[in-house]
Amino acid sequence: MIGSTNNSLFKQMPMTRRRILTLLKEEKELTADQLAEILGISSVAVRRHLTKLESDQLVEYKEVQRGMGRPSFVYHLGEAAATFFPRRYEELANTVLETIKDLYGADAVDAVFRVRSEQLISDYRHKINGKTLDARLEQVTQLREADGYMSSWEQDQNGTFILREANCPIINVVAGCGAACNHDQAILETLLDAEVTRKGHLVKGDGACIYEVRPKTQAEQ
């Protein structure tokens, strides 16, 4: 479903801009003149709204040559506009996981997340080359931040590293599946080559997933 913040932003837009976005969602591509005809306003007014929407990265355009003469500018939705329209991906994912569990058992669901974690480790690993734990923490944090985890780290007074992730992009999927969180912690342990202990958990209502990160003990190395 639409996030409350994005839904609020959509409702706060001028009606004409909302209608433009809705028309582009329905028709995929339209020129300014086509939008003007549908909306019953001037092309100049439409282009003014399109300029604002383009600056907000909500619409994009491409040039299309149609016969002789100057090319036309054809507008379509930008990637940022996708969050304004309902999507049911999380509900579908939950349904699929429940079906897998019902058909093949909890071990099959665990296997799904194990394969996912292996793929993520493979994708991340070549970007993690820090010689020290703090260097690897910085690299992992940047990668997780790019994936939407709102990650940050610091070192406390005892010298222990604290990794905080204030957002979980798949929280509505993992909320009922502990395997996902367990494998996510294992991803961090593998990439950081360190001991990782969870101290806070978004799924349990904490403000962030918080991890204590320490170098591996001599016995583990």
C-alpha positions in Angstrom: 0.0 0.0 0.0 1.1 3.6 -0.4 3.2 4.8 2.5 1.4 7.4 4.7 4.1 10.0 4.0 4.0 9.7 0.2 0.2 9.5 0.3 0.2 12.8 2.2 2.6 14.4 -0.2 0.4 13.3 -3.1 -2.7 14.8 -1.6 -0.9 18.1 -0.9 -0.1 18.6 -4.6 -2.2 20.9 -6.7 -5.1 19.0 -8.3 -3.7 19.5 -11.8 -0.4 17.9 -11.0 -2.1 14.9 -9.3 -4.3 14.5 -12.5 -1.2 14.6 -14.7 0.5 11.9 -12.7 -2.6 9.8 -12.7 -3.0 10.2 -16.5 0.6 9.2 -17.1 0.1 6.2 -14.9 -3.0 5.2 -16.9 -1.7 6.1 -20.4 2.0 5.4 -19.9 3.1 8.3 -22.2 1.5 11.6 -23.3 2.7 14.8 -24.8 2.0 18.2 -23.2 -0.6 18.9 -25.9 -2.4 15.6 -25.2 -2.5 16.4 -21.5 -3.8 19.9 -22.2 -6.6 18.5 -24.3 -7.6 15.9 -21.7 -7.4 18.4 -18.8 -9.1 21.2 -20.7 -6.3 23.8 -20.0 -3.6 25.4 -22.1 -0.4 23.7 -23.2 1.5 26.5 -21.5 -0.1 25.7 -18.2 0.5 22.0 -18.6 4.2 22.6 -19.4 4.5 24.7 -16.2 3.3 21.8 -14.1 5.4 19.4 -16.0 8.5 21.5 -15.3 7.8 21.3 -11.6 7.1 17.6 -11.7 10.3 17.0 -13.7 12.4 19.0 -11.1 10.9 16.7 -8.4 11.9 13.7 -10.5 8.3 12.6 -10.7 8.1 12.8 -14.5 10.7 12.3 -17.3 10.5 12.9 -21.0 12.0 11.7 -24.3 12.1 13.1 -27.7 10.1 11.3 -30.4 10.3 12.2 -34.1 6.9 12.0 -35.7 7.2 12.8 -39.4 8.8 16.0 -40.6 9.4 18.9 -38.3 10.5 19.2 -34.8 10.5 16.2 -32.4 7.8 15.9 -29.8 8.5 15.7 -26.1 6.7 12.6 -24.7 6.3 12.5 -20.9 6.1 9.4 -18.6 6.3 8.8 -14.9 9.7 9.0 -13.2 10.8 6.3 -10.8 10.1 8.5 -7.8 6.4 8.6 -8.7 5.9 4.9 -8.3 5.5 5.2 -4.5 2.3 7.3 -5.0 0.4 4.4 -6.4 -0.7 1.2 -4.5 1.6 -1.8 -4.7 0.9 -5.2 -3.1 4.4 -6.7 -3.4 4.8 -7.3 0.4 1.4 -8.9 0.7 2.3 -11.2 -2.3 5.6 -12.1 -0.7 4.0 -13.0 2.6 1.5 -15.1 0.8 4.2 -16.9 -1.2 6.2 -17.6 2.0 3.1 -18.9 3.8 2.4 -21.2 0.9 5.9 -22.5 0.8 5.7 -23.2 4.6 2.4 -25.0 4.3 3.5 -27.1 1.4 7.1 -27.9 2.3 7.6 -26.8 6.0 9.6 -24.2 7.8 12.9 -25.5 6.6 11.9 -24.6 3.0 11.3 -21.0 4.1 14.7 -21.0 5.8 16.2 -22.2 2.6 14.7 -19.3 0.7 16.3 -16.8 3.0 19.6 -18.8 3.1 19.8 -18.5 -0.7 19.0 -14.8 -0.5 21.7 -14.2 2.0 24.3 -16.1 -0.1 23.4 -14.0 -3.1 23.7 -10.8 -1.1 27.1 -11.9 0.4 28.3 -12.6 -3.2 27.1 -9.2 -4.4 28.7 -7.4 -1.5 31.9 -9.3 -1.0 34.0 -7.8 -3.7 33.2 -4.4 -2.3 34.4 -5.2 1.2 38.2 -5.1 1.3 38.9 -3.2 4.5 42.0 -4.5 6.4 40.5 -3.5 9.8 37.1 -4.0 11.4 36.3 -0.3 11.4 37.2 0.0 7.7 34.9 -3.0 6.9 32.2 -1.5 9.0 32.3 1.7 7.0 32.1 -0.2 3.7 29.3 -2.4 4.9 27.4 0.6 6.3 27.6 2.5 3.0 26.4 -0.6 1.1 23.5 -1.1 3.5 22.6 2.6 3.4 22.3 2.4 -0.3 19.9 -0.5 0.1 17.7 1.5 2.4 18.7 0.3 5.8 19.6 3.8 7.2 22.8 2.4 8.6 25.3 4.1 10.8 28.1 3.0 13.2 30.1 4.3 16.1 32.5 3.0 18.7 31.4 3.2 22.3 33.5 4.0 25.4 34.5 0.3 25.8 35.8 0.1 22.3 32.9 -2.0 21.1 31.5 -1.1 17.7 27.8 -0.3 17.5 26.0 -0.7 14.2 22.5 0.8 13.9 20.0 0.3 11.2 17.0 2.5 11.6 15.0 1.1 8.7 14.4 -2.4 7.3 13.2 -2.4 3.7 11.6 -5.8 4.1 10.2 -5.4 7.6 6.6 -6.3 6.6 7.9 -9.5 5.1 10.3 -10.5 7.9 8.0 -9.6 10.7 6.5 -13.1 10.8 9.6 -14.9 9.8 12.5 -15.1 12.2 14.7 -16.9 9.6 15.0 -13.7 7.5 16.5 -11.8 10.5 18.8 -14.6 11.5 20.2 -14.8 8.0 20.5 -11.0 7.9 22.7 -11.1 11.0 24.7 -13.9 9.4 25.3 -11.7 6.4 26.8 -9.0 8.7 29.0 -11.6 10.5 30.4 -12.9 7.2 31.1 -9.6 5.6 32.6 -8.0 8.7 34.4 -11.2 9.7 33.4 -10.4 13.3 31.2 -11.4 16.2 27.8 -9.7 15.7 25.2 -9.7 18.5 21.8 -8.1 18.1 20.8 -5.8 20.9 17.8 -4.0 19.4 15.2 -5.2 16.9 12.8 -3.2 14.8 10.4 -6.2 14.5 10.1 -6.1 18.3 9.3 -2.4 18.4 12.7 -1.0 19.1 13.7 2.2 17.3 16.4 0.4 15.3 18.1 -2.9 14.7 21.2 -2.4 16.9 24.2 -4.7 16.7 27.3 -5.0 18.9 30.3 -5.8 16.7 33.5 -7.2 18.1 36.6 -8.8 16.5 36.5 -12.6 16.5 38.1 -14.3 19.4 41.4 -16.0 18.8 39.7 -19.5 19.0 37.4 -18.5 16.1 40.1 -17.2 13.8 
